[in-house]
Amino acid sequence: MAYLFVGSLENSNLYLLLKMNMNKEILVCLVGLCFLTKINAQEGKYGENQPYSSYWFVKELLKWSPDNDIDAKFNISQVALASRFLNDSTDLNDNAQKVPGIIALMAPHTTNFHPSQGFSSVKQYAFPFWQQIDYFVQWGGSSNEGIIVPPTAFWTDAAHKNGVKSIGTVFFPPNVYGGREEWVYEFLEQNEDGSFPVADKLIEVANTYNFDGWFINQETYDLDGEVGALMQQFISYYRTQSQLKLVWYDAMIADSRVIWQDELNNHNQMYFQKGDKSMSDVFFINFRYNEVNLEDSKALAQELGRSEWDLYAGIDVQSKSYKTPVKWDALYKDGKPNNTSIGIYWSNATFDISESKTPADVYANEQKFWNGGSSIETRFGSRTWLGFADYFEPRSVINELPFKTNFNYGLGHFYNEHGNTVSKNEWHNLSIQDVLPTWQFQVDSTKVKASIDFEDSYTGGSSLLFEGTEDAQIPLYKTKINLDKNVKLNVISKTIGTVAIEVYAQLSNGEVLTYPLSSSSSWRKHKITIPVHKNITISKIGIYKRGNGSVYLGEISMHAVKESRPLTSSFTVKTFAGENKVELYVHFSSIEKNVYHNLYYINAKNERVWLGKTPAQDFYISHIPTKNGMLNLEVQSESFGGAKGKIIRKRVNVSQ
């Protein structure tokens, strides 16, 4: 497996030296990020008062509380975990029948200097295929910075909006990478009453920051033989004290030695299931398995009274992304998952392998990675990257109204509202990423090119673009919307060339309703009423493209009743004045479920300029130009369904 070091050439040489001298077992282990304490390239990039995401060593965690952490309020996700489904009859909740799934381990940033609420650059990783995964793990931690890393708030926001569970990382590095036995002992310290102080802190952090659990990756060796038993007690206590999820990595075995088993067996099963106690929700199997390993793992899971789909066979794609050789024969059979679910290590390699790091290039890699079909030349001949979309049924959260999407990717070279540019600055904030299409895209590429476009938008920083000379049917969203009432469907589009478009709604009884949209070279809103069909649901929304030309989609929204306007919260502002610019901490006195706050300032030309959008109660804004020591701010709340509240204005003295 590849190992990532970020730092100077000297440290890269150290890495090579270490790797050459490591034993075979360590070479195949799942190692997290090994970053330097300071990443020089990051210093000076952000504002002086920029809040950062949390990370700790064990002793630091034990001293932590949200009351003594000045950045904690910026690290709280305010988005609840959405319910999701596979089809009209299959809901995906904790009590549902198990189905094969995917857990994705992503390292979107370094452990340190990770801004709490976004970036002023599009050249940062954003994830668009939430419908394919069930768990997101924010991968991180290093022996130089900290080994306990909760997920960043804006990643949790995006995950929860899509019904995906957000998981933090506890990483005990191998000794050769700076791991220390004492960190494991500190982690497992137990009180006389049987409680574990660190477990209580992990629970407190997750409840405070509103994420869903922890991934424990214990790879430090030369431990006392009783550590394995103590770790099992720790996990049992954690599970008793909370409903949080736990993910366990196949490294440490029962007697505390680190020996990767590449399967579930009698050496590690106690970290998965112990008697009638579920120890881990997800068991991540190390990468060197073969088909027999996975068959045996499935049999043992069932013998223990668990589903084989709680086992996740790991794929390491860190260095090559969709060009990685994978044991597909062990993972898939007869066009579907076989024996276990799948765990992907470093799925954000789609960003890493991009030379330009532009959103369009990275998204093209994402499509290749998740949809499959790419041919890979190896010394053994040509191989096909199968991907995941054809083997895992996509999940959806569109099961209640209102629903609205502007196909906003969560970043942009600009920010538009209703087709007008209100900011020309680059931005990146997954807290405001829309629910993107369920299918990206199920269409014949010889007839139409389907993509997310980052050069134009109706609202946000992106739109959908379909280009081609032939007719095509393009499914977009899987839905489960009850038609006991009329449903209002709004579509905003524009066209170039001799092209015609229709939007269609496929019903659960097989009926397909179609509605033509007028052609227009500028953004145009189309209002459609889907009539009542008792005991019937809308199961799919898509479009037909006919003729030669391009179709842009800027919005799809649905509602059954008129949505009430949210109450725009009053707010206070703390200013940090610099030379001709100011940083702000904005605090909203109240928050509502599924409501954003849009923030603007009025510039010297009396123009309204967008500063950001957030569901959080506390928000940081950097580098606003000021003159004469005064700043005119505006805030307007907006529901996830698109209803907008009143505008509140405040004139702020920033010279104090």
DAPEVEN-V901172 format. One record per backbone hydrogen bond with DSSP energy under -0.5 kcal/mol. CO is the residue of the C=O (numbers start at 1). NH is the residue of the N-H. If there is no record, write none. Layout:
co:CO nh:NH
co:CO nh:NH
//
This chain:
co:3 nh:5
co:4 nh:34
co:5 nh:7
co:6 nh:36
co:8 nh:12
co:9 nh:13
co:10 nh:14
co:11 nh:15
co:12 nh:16
co:13 nh:17
co:14 nh:18
co:15 nh:19
co:16 nh:20
co:17 nh:21
co:18 nh:21
co:18 nh:22
co:19 nh:22
co:23 nh:27
co:24 nh:28
co:25 nh:28
co:26 nh:29
co:29 nh:31
co:33 nh:35
co:34 nh:6
co:38 nh:40
co:39 nh:42
co:39 nh:43
co:42 nh:45
co:42 nh:46
co:47 nh:50
co:51 nh:116
co:56 nh:147
co:56 nh:148
co:57 nh:61
co:58 nh:62
co:59 nh:63
co:60 nh:63
co:60 nh:64
co:61 nh:64
co:65 nh:68
co:65 nh:69
co:68 nh:70
co:69 nh:72
co:71 nh:74
co:72 nh:75
co:73 nh:76
co:75 nh:77
co:78 nh:80
co:84 nh:92
co:85 nh:396
co:87 nh:90
co:89 nh:91
co:90 nh:86
co:90 nh:87
co:91 nh:93
co:92 nh:84
co:93 nh:96
co:101 nh:342
co:102 nh:134
co:102 nh:135
co:103 nh:105
co:103 nh:344
co:104 nh:106
co:104 nh:137
co:105 nh:346
co:105 nh:347
co:106 nh:139
co:108 nh:125
co:113 nh:115
co:114 nh:53
co:116 nh:154
co:119 nh:428
co:122 nh:124
co:129 nh:132
co:130 nh:133
co:131 nh:395
co:134 nh:165
co:135 nh:104
co:136 nh:138
co:136 nh:167
co:137 nh:106
co:137 nh:139
co:142 nh:146
co:146 nh:142
co:147 nh:149
co:147 nh:171
co:148 nh:56
co:149 nh:169
co:152 nh:155
co:152 nh:156
co:153 nh:157
co:154 nh:158
co:155 nh:159
co:156 nh:160
co:157 nh:161
co:158 nh:162
co:159 nh:162
co:159 nh:164
co:160 nh:82
co:160 nh:163
co:165 nh:136
co:166 nh:212
co:166 nh:213
co:167 nh:138
co:168 nh:215
co:169 nh:149
co:169 nh:171
co:170 nh:172
co:170 nh:217
co:171 nh:173
co:172 nh:219
co:174 nh:177
co:174 nh:179
co:175 nh:178
co:180 nh:183
co:180 nh:184
co:181 nh:184
co:181 nh:185
co:182 nh:186
co:183 nh:187
co:184 nh:188
co:186 nh:189
co:191 nh:194
co:195 nh:191
co:195 nh:197
co:196 nh:200
co:197 nh:201
co:198 nh:202
co:199 nh:203
co:200 nh:204
co:201 nh:205
co:202 nh:206
co:203 nh:207
co:204 nh:208
co:205 nh:209
co:206 nh:210
co:206 nh:211
co:209 nh:77
co:212 nh:245
co:213 nh:168
co:214 nh:216
co:214 nh:247
co:215 nh:170
co:215 nh:217
co:216 nh:218
co:216 nh:249
co:217 nh:172
co:217 nh:219
co:224 nh:227
co:226 nh:230
co:227 nh:231
co:228 nh:232
co:229 nh:233
co:230 nh:234
co:231 nh:235
co:232 nh:236
co:233 nh:237
co:234 nh:238
co:235 nh:239
co:236 nh:240
co:237 nh:241
co:238 nh:242
co:245 nh:214
co:246 nh:281
co:246 nh:282
co:247 nh:216
co:248 nh:284
co:249 nh:251
co:251 nh:259
co:253 nh:256
co:257 nh:253
co:257 nh:259
co:263 nh:265
co:265 nh:268
co:265 nh:269
co:267 nh:254
co:268 nh:271
co:269 nh:272
co:269 nh:273
co:272 nh:279
co:272 nh:280
co:273 nh:275
co:274 nh:277
co:276 nh:278
co:277 nh:274
co:277 nh:279
co:282 nh:248
co:282 nh:284
co:283 nh:285
co:283 nh:312
co:284 nh:250
co:285 nh:314
co:286 nh:289
co:290 nh:294
co:291 nh:295
co:292 nh:296
co:293 nh:297
co:294 nh:298
co:295 nh:299
co:296 nh:300
co:297 nh:301
co:298 nh:302
co:299 nh:303
co:300 nh:304
co:301 nh:306
co:302 nh:305
co:307 nh:310
co:308 nh:311
co:308 nh:341
co:310 nh:283
co:311 nh:313
co:311 nh:341
co:312 nh:285
co:313 nh:343
co:315 nh:317
co:315 nh:345
co:317 nh:321
co:320 nh:323
co:321 nh:324
co:326 nh:328
co:327 nh:330
co:327 nh:331
co:328 nh:331
co:328 nh:332
co:331 nh:338
co:333 nh:336
co:336 nh:333
co:338 nh:340
co:341 nh:313
co:342 nh:103
co:343 nh:315
co:343 nh:345
co:344 nh:105
co:344 nh:346
co:345 nh:317
co:346 nh:349
co:347 nh:350
co:348 nh:351
co:348 nh:352
co:349 nh:353
co:351 nh:354
co:358 nh:362
co:359 nh:363
co:360 nh:364
co:361 nh:365
co:362 nh:366
co:363 nh:367
co:364 nh:368
co:365 nh:369
co:366 nh:370
co:367 nh:371
co:368 nh:372
co:370 nh:388
co:370 nh:389
co:374 nh:385
co:376 nh:378
co:376 nh:383
co:378 nh:381
co:381 nh:378
co:383 nh:376
co:383 nh:385
co:384 nh:386
co:385 nh:373
co:385 nh:374
co:388 nh:391
co:388 nh:392
co:391 nh:337
co:396 nh:85
co:397 nh:399
co:398 nh:480
co:403 nh:558
co:405 nh:556
co:407 nh:409
co:408 nh:434
co:410 nh:429
co:412 nh:427
co:415 nh:422
co:415 nh:423
co:416 nh:460
co:417 nh:420
co:420 nh:417
co:420 nh:422
co:422 nh:610
co:423 nh:415
co:427 nh:412
co:428 nh:119
co:429 nh:432
co:430 nh:433
co:434 nh:436
co:438 nh:440
co:441 nh:443
co:442 nh:475
co:443 nh:445
co:444 nh:447
co:444 nh:448
co:447 nh:470
co:448 nh:450
co:449 nh:467
co:451 nh:453
co:451 nh:465
co:453 nh:463
co:458 nh:419
co:460 nh:416
co:463 nh:453
co:464 nh:553
co:465 nh:451
co:466 nh:551
co:467 nh:449
co:468 nh:549
co:472 nh:545
co:473 nh:475
co:474 nh:543
co:476 nh:438
co:476 nh:439
co:477 nh:541
co:480 nh:482
co:481 nh:538
co:483 nh:533
co:486 nh:488
co:487 nh:489
co:487 nh:530
co:488 nh:490
co:488 nh:559
co:489 nh:528
co:490 nh:557
co:491 nh:493
co:491 nh:526
co:492 nh:554
co:492 nh:555
co:493 nh:524
co:494 nh:552
co:496 nh:550
co:497 nh:499
co:498 nh:548
co:500 nh:546
co:501 nh:517
co:502 nh:544
co:503 nh:515
co:504 nh:542
co:505 nh:513
co:506 nh:539
co:506 nh:540
co:507 nh:510
co:511 nh:507
co:513 nh:505
co:515 nh:503
co:517 nh:501
co:520 nh:495
co:524 nh:493
co:526 nh:491
co:526 nh:528
co:528 nh:489
co:528 nh:530
co:529 nh:531
co:530 nh:487
co:533 nh:536
co:536 nh:483
co:537 nh:508
co:537 nh:539
co:538 nh:481
co:539 nh:479
co:540 nh:506
co:541 nh:476
co:541 nh:477
co:542 nh:504
co:543 nh:474
co:544 nh:502
co:544 nh:546
co:545 nh:472
co:546 nh:500
co:547 nh:549
co:548 nh:498
co:549 nh:468
co:550 nh:496
co:551 nh:466
co:552 nh:494
co:552 nh:554
co:553 nh:464
co:555 nh:492
co:556 nh:405
co:557 nh:490
co:558 nh:402
co:558 nh:403
co:559 nh:488
co:566 nh:568
co:570 nh:589
co:572 nh:587
co:574 nh:585
co:576 nh:583
co:578 nh:580
co:578 nh:581
co:580 nh:626
co:581 nh:578
co:582 nh:624
co:583 nh:576
co:584 nh:586
co:584 nh:621
co:585 nh:574
co:585 nh:587
co:586 nh:619
co:587 nh:572
co:592 nh:595
co:594 nh:640
co:596 nh:638
co:597 nh:614
co:598 nh:636
co:599 nh:611
co:599 nh:612
co:600 nh:634
co:601 nh:603
co:601 nh:609
co:603 nh:606
co:607 nh:603
co:607 nh:609
co:609 nh:601
co:612 nh:599
co:614 nh:597
co:617 nh:588
co:619 nh:586
co:621 nh:584
co:623 nh:625
co:624 nh:582
co:627 nh:630
co:629 nh:654
co:629 nh:655
co:630 nh:627
co:631 nh:633
co:631 nh:652
co:632 nh:602
co:633 nh:650
co:634 nh:600
co:635 nh:648
co:636 nh:598
co:637 nh:645
co:638 nh:596
co:639 nh:642
co:643 nh:639
co:646 nh:637
co:648 nh:635
co:650 nh:633
co:650 nh:652
co:652 nh:631
co:652 nh:654
//
